[in-house]
Amino acid sequence: MSALLQVEAVSKSFGSTVALRGVTFSCDKGEIHGLVGENGAGKSTLLKILAGVFPPDRGEIRLDDQAIHDFRPGAAIQQGIAIIYQEFSLIPALTVAENIFVGREPEANFGRLNRNAMRDEARTLLARLNLSVDPDSNIATLTVAEQQVVEIARALAIKAKLLILDEPTAALADREARQLLDILREARETGTSVIFVSHRLHEVLEIADVITVLKDGRVMATENAAAFNESRLISLMVGRELSHTFPARHAIPHETAILAAEHLTAQEGGFRDVNFHLSRGEILGIAGLEGHGQRELLRAIFGLEPLSSGVIRIGGKKLRHPSPARCIKHGMAFVSDDRKGEGLILPFDITCNISLTTLWQRQTLLFIHRQAERSVARDIVRRLQIEPPDLGRLVRYLSGGNQQKVVLGKWLTTQATVLLLDEPTRGIDVGTRVEIYALLRRLADDGMGILVVSRDMIELLGICNRILVVANGRTVAELDGMAATEEAIMQAIVTGTRRQAAGNPGRNSGRVENFDS
């Protein structure tokens, strides 16, 4: 194969921060090239240079053996480079076809928009990607996985030579992720080159032909994928072996539940008749297939989605009509899976974001005590090792892992006794994951009760004392976290689904309380 992309000695700095240090690698035509590294390793900077967001300070980039001098997003597209970021660039108000051809709409006579041609070509592209959706569907009605395929269809529509995907499977269920990998294999067969960036190392090892490892802006290795395994990748990424990824656990004595859910049922049907209890010092995981109600359950407990019936108790006291304000008042905290949309105010700095949940404690009338605010933020930054430790740095410029630490830190200032976590390590590198796992265990050992929803079964098996299995919106099994296996979780899901299909709802029954009464 001949090289399509050549990156030669590329460096980039932002003020005193050096993001890339002489990065060199190449990607052949029809090759899937895996790019891995911790948050802050320089991956995002490299991708943005390739996408024309900004130029390198030094070095050269060649595409089809032609040096690139025009670093603008439009120029990158014209040269055949398409990038799909973790946060999609689709326009919710437009249709599928309009999103695929935005900025390149086909014209009919007299400059009119040729909608028929646009629909027909969109339908052909979507069929090529095995996506059966109406080109006239509004993009906002599609699932995340379907939107991901539309992004790829848009790249194919511009006849991209190089397709760059940044964490493409982070928000996808396992089945959807596998479908996406199959699409990328088909793209490779047609000669399209792919740069695949992911923290899911098993997917990189499965799909990539060649892998480049970045650390601190430098290339640590570029070799055929067959030369790596997860252990070696991790060692190169973080500079140390991670044989002890998960902290040690111990049995939790049965005591009065710090959080109890009795017969919870969603108003809109996401889950039904759910029961569980969470003890002080325990990490309780909720496992299940994507779309089976576990995310809705977590949000409903915090008052973000409506309940039709059931009872929630915190410390033995009934929580009536849960709302975020009432839950916070009763010692509950919630970390959303969407840290940028719901967890942070991106234009604000670290100090402001950390202090948001307890601002009233440092406020007199309309005046905020800035010195006290900075003192609290400084303690959290030190405690969670947020990098860089610059209290005035805007959180939008932090890596994903450090952004997640800020989200956790703002809730730690509330002295919460119950912590709800939705996908706590989504889009976070393996080194930061280890730090977060250790933090959660310390919080639990200090007496906090933690409830975790995660698609990553290995994560749940590694950190949880117990695991609650959900299928079709109902709890179908409760497993000992230290004895459970992936096979046991999947068997519980399959058995529970089959039992419900046969008309036996399972283990939940009893009195309910209507929240509308």
Helices and strands as residue ranges (DSSP letters): E 3-14, E 17-28, E 32-36, H 43-50, E 58-63, E 66-67, H 73-79, E 81-84, H 96-100, G 109-111, H 115-128, G 139-141, H 144-157, E 162-166, H 174-189, E 193-197, H 201-207, E 210-215, E 218-224, G 225-227, H 230-238, E 259-266, E 274-278, E 283-287, H 294-301, E 307-314, E 317-319, H 324-329, E 332-335, I 339-343, H 350-355, G 356-362, E 363-364, E 367-368, H 370-384, G 395-397, H 400-412, E 418-422, H 430-445, E 449-453, H 457-463, E 466-471, E 474-480, H 486-501
